[in-house]
Amino acid sequence: MRASRLVNLLLLLQSRGGMTATELARELEVSVRTIHRDVEELSAAGVPIFAERGPLGGIRLVDGYRTRLTGMTADEAEALFLSGVAGPAAQLGLGTVVAAAQLKVMAALPPELRSRASRIVQRFHLDAAGWFQADESVPHLATLSTGVWESRALAVDYDRGNEVVERVIGPLGLVLKGGIWYVIALVEGQIRTYRASRVVEARLLDEPVARPDDFDLAAYWTESSAAYEREAPRVDVDVRVREDQAWRINQVFGRGTVAASQRVDETDHPGTIRLRLRLSYPDEAPGMLLAVGPNLEVIDPPEVRDKLVLLATRIVDRYRQTAAPDAGR
């Protein structure tokens, strides 16, 4: 623990140029006295570290001193290489940058950690997209990324489904959710979320973006996602499904749908289970329930059951109209 703290102290000074003992103590969650002891120990070990007194003083490293990452633990090295998701980085135009950074870190690691980091790349791969989902085409993602990074406004044409509208946005961040990119942006003083694949044109402007001081991208996304899920229209649907086919509900409606459902005990239907599902978007639910297959029966509410029957009847009628006259003989 102490060795790790000493390395973290060095890396903080290396990245920030100099810090007070109070600042270091706050970052490392130790006392100021502990920081002074650590500085003395590093100095005694030959590290060119010194403390300056006065209002502009602090603890510093001699200019030009760089430490190798020999204090990195095995778990830290593995986590670093596991977190390098190549696909999203490449979409942002950073694929070669991530690869170069990993090579530099790999070269700085001691042999035993280098071996473990190599194994993590060979044995684990992260794929952010879901099954049967092709990657969305996001032709202007690099431009959006540049706007976010340089805090520059963007003129975009955005496809709202029924029309394409022109907007000037102040990009604040990009989020990758389930293989889909979203851009978070200031528009007319309000923070809004746009699906990046619907940006059909994007042009960087010279106008700077005044980023709100209190804006936290991760906190905003967590809050807005929760609000979206809370406010989405829902319907409770009672279904009966063969117990060994219940997994198909998760396949259509998403992982965890069965686990989140309420189970209704039945004794007169062996081999089946009755579930009360809470489904989003009532208008779309009947068609999606139909996609689960013949091993599911909708029991309640009547309007969902009736819509499902109507859909199934239309499908049967369509195929009857196109079937050959001697089909089935």
N, C-alpha and C positions, 0 to 999 in steps of 0.2 A: 504493500500500500504506500509506504513512504517513498520507495524508489519511483513508483508511478507518479506520485505528487511532485517529486523533484523534476522529472522530465516535463510534466505539464507546466511547471513554473518556468522552465527554460523556454518552452514553446510559446507561452504567453508573452514573455519578454522579446522573443525573437520576432513575433508577429506584430507586436504593438509598439516596440521601440523602447519602452520604459513605463513602469507603473509604480505607484506608491505601495507601501507595505499593506495599507488598508485595502486598496483595490485588489491586490493579490490575495489577501486573506478572504475577501468576499467571493472572489472567483473560485477559489479552491476550498471554500467552506472550512477554514481553519482559523486559529487565532493569529493576531499580528505577531505575537511572540513566537509562534511556530514558524512564521515566514522568516523572521530574523534568524532563527536557528538553521533553517534550510539554506539561507543565503550563506551563512558562515560555513556550513558543511560543503556546499558547492565550491566556494572559494578555496577551502582547504584541499579539495580534490583537484584543483588546477583549472577550474572553469573561470574565465575572465569576467567575473561579475563584481559590480561595485555599487555602493549606495551614495547618493549625493544629498546633502542637506539643503534646506531652504525651500521657499515657496514653489520653485520650479524643479525641485529635486525629485528623487525617486530611485528605484532600483533598476539598474541597466546592465546590459552586456556590452563589452567592448565592441566598437563598430567593426562590422565585417565577420564577427564570430557567428558560425552556424553549427548547430548540433545535428548529428545524424539521428535517425528515428530508432535508435537501439533500445529505447525504453518502451517501445510499443509491445503490448502483450500479444499472445497468440490469438486470443479472442478478438482483440481490436483489429489485428491484421486480417483475420478471416471476415469480420463484419465489413471492413472497408471494401474488400473485393466482391463480397456478396451484394453490396449496395450499388455497384456500378451497373445499372440497367442500360445495356448498349442501345436498345431500340429507341427509347425516348430521347436519349442523348443525341443519337444520330438525327432524329427528327428535328431537334433544335439546332442542328448544325454543329454539335459539340462532340460527335463521335470520336474524331481523331484527338481532340483535347483530352477526353476522358482516358483514352488508351495511352496517350503520352504521360499523363499524370500517374496512371497505374504503373507504367514502366519505371518511372522515377522513384516511386515509393518502393517498388519491388527491389530496385537496385540498392536502396538505402537500408533495407531490412537485413538483419543478420541471417546466416544460412538456414537456421532451423525454422525461422518464421517465414522465410522466402518459400520454403518447401510447402508449408501449410497453406500459404496464400495461393500458391499454384494449384494445390489440390482442390481448393474451394471453387476455383474457376472451372476446373475440369469436371467437377462432380455436381455442381448446382447451377441451375439456370432459371432466371426469373422471366416469366412471360406475363405481361400486365393485362393482355386482352383475354376476353372470355372465349369459350369454345364456340365454334361455328360463327365467329364474328370476324369479318375481314377488317383490316385496318382502315380507318376512315382516311380519305384523301384530305390532307390539310396543306394545300399548296403555299399558303402564306404564313405558315408557322414561324419560319425564320424571321420574317419581317415583324411579326407580332413580338417575337422574342427580343429583337433588337430594340423595339419601342419600349418594352418592359425594362430592359437592361440600361438603356440610355435615358430613360424618363422623358421620352419624346412622344408627342401626340401623333395619332394616326388617323388618316381619312380612310374609312372603310365602307364598302358596299356589303350589306348584310342581308342574307336571304331569310325572311321571316316565315317562309312556307307559302304564303299567299301573295307576297310581294317582296321586292328587293328595295331596301331603304338605304339612304346615305347617312352616315354618322361620323362625327369627329369624336374620338374616344381618347381618354388618358389612361393608357394601360398601366396597371399596378402589379399584375402577376399572372402566371400561367399555372394551371392545375391539371394533372393527368388523373382521371377517375375512370376505372374500368376500361382502359384503353381509349378513352375519349378525352381530347384536350378542351379545356375551357379557358377563356381569357377574362380576367376580372379587371374592370375599367371604371374610371370616373366619366360620367356622362351627365352634363348639366347639373353638376354638384351632387349627384347621387352615384353610389357604387352599384354597378350592375354586372351580371354574369352573362357571357355570350359563348355559344358553342363555336369553337374555332373553325370547324369544318364548314360552317355556314358563311364564313367570310369569303366572298367571291372576288373581292379586290381589296388591296391594302397598300397604302402609300405613307411613308414616313414624312412628317412635317417638322419644321424647325421649331415649332412652338414647344417650350418645355412643359412638363407635367409637374405640378406642385403636389407632391406625394403627402398625404395627411400624416402628421407626426405619430399619431396613435394607431395607424393602420397596421394590423398583424394579419398576414395572408392566411396562415394556418387557422387562426381563431375565426376569421371571417368565414372561411370555407366550412369549418365545423358548424358554426352557427347557422349559416344559410342552408346547408344540407339538411340539418335537423328541421329547420323551418319549412323547407320544401316537402320533406316527408310528412311533417305534421299537417300541412295545409292541403296536401293532395287529396282529392275526393276519394272516398273509399266505400266499399260495400261488403257486408258480411254475407258469406255464402256457405250453406251447409251442403256437404258432399259426402257421398259414400264411395269408397274406392277399395279395390282389392289391396290387401295389406302389403303384398309383395310388389305392388306397382305404385305405391305412394311416392316413391322417389321421382316419378315423372312430374309430379306437381312442382317439385323444386326445379326440375329441368326447364319448365315453362315459365314459372313465376319468380324464380330466383332461389338461391340457397337459403335455407332457414325458414322457408314458408311453412313447411309441415311442422317444424319444431315450434314455431310461433303460434300455431293454430290451437284451438280449443278442442279437445277430444270428447266426443259424446258416446257414452257407453251403450252398446247394443248387444243383445244376446241372441237375437233371432236371425242374424245374418253372419254365420260363421265364415271366416276367411276374409272378412272385410272390416274396415274401420270407418267410422263416421267422424268427420272433421268440420269444424267451423273456421273457415278461412277468412281473413280480413284482406281484401284485395283492393289495389289502387285502380282508379279510373273505371267506374262502373260500365261505361259504354263499351270499353274494350274487353271487359272480363268474359262475356259469353264466348267470343271467338277464341280467346286464349284457353278457356276451359275445354272447348271443343278440341283444341290441339293436344290436350292431355291424352285423349284416346278413348276407346270404348270401355275401358275398365273403370271409368269414373261416371257416377250418376249425380246430377244436381238435384237436391231435394228442396231447397228453399234459398232465396225467396222466389215466389211464383214468376215475377217479372223477368228474372235472370233465366229461369228454366224455360219460360216461353220464348225469349229471344234466342236461346240456344236451339230450341226445337225449330224455330223459324229459319235459322242459319242452316241447320242440318237438312231441312226440307228443301231449301233452295239449292244446296249442293247436290242432293239426290236428283232433283228435277233437272238440273243442268246436265248431269251425266246421262240421264235417261234420254234427253233430247239428242245427245250426240252419239249414243250407243248404236252399234250396228243392228239392223233388224233381226238378224239371226243370233245375236249375242245370247249366250246362256243355253243354247240348244245342244 
